[in-house]
Amino acid sequence: MTTIQPQGKNVREAIKWISENLKENEIQEPARFIEEAGVRFNLSPKEEEFLRSFYYK
């Protein structure tokens, strides 16, 4: 993964949460966790799009 530092606290927390879940559930796709993180951390559509680009690049 890259070393990009996202701006918002919620996005940083979402990345941490998604990464932990991906380590525990290696067979799951990031999209499932990105969607859930959007609700859990109250992310905007733009922030969710950032997460998609972060995990799929």
N, C-alpha and C positions, 0 to 999 in steps of 0.2 A: 504494500500500500504506500501511498504517498505521504508526505509530511505536511500537508496543507492544514493550517489552523483556521477553522471556521470562526466567524465573528461572534455569534450569539451563544450565550450560556446554554440555552435549550438545545441547540444543535450539537454542541460539544457533549452534553449529557446523552443525547440520542445516539451519537456515534459510539460512546462508551457502552451504552446499553445494548445496541445492535451487535457490536463486536463481541461482547460477552456471550450473547445468545448464539452467535454464529460459531463460537468456539465449542459451546455445549452441544449444538445441533448442526454438525457439519453438513448433514444432508439437506438442510433447509436452504432455500434461496433467500438472499438479502431482501428481496421485494416484500416478502411476508413481514419481516421485521421493520422495514422502512414504513410500511403502511401503519403498523401498530404504533410505531414511535411517533408518527405524525399526530395521532390522537393522544397518546400518553404524555407527550411533551408540548402539545399545543403548537405545532409547527405550521407555518404558512406554506402554501403550495410551492413557493419559491425555495423555501428551506428543504422541503421534501425533494424537490428536483435536485438540489445540491447533494443531498444524500444519495440519490440514484447515481449521479455522476461520480461521486466519491467511491461508491462500492462497485460500479461497473466499468471503471476505466482501468 
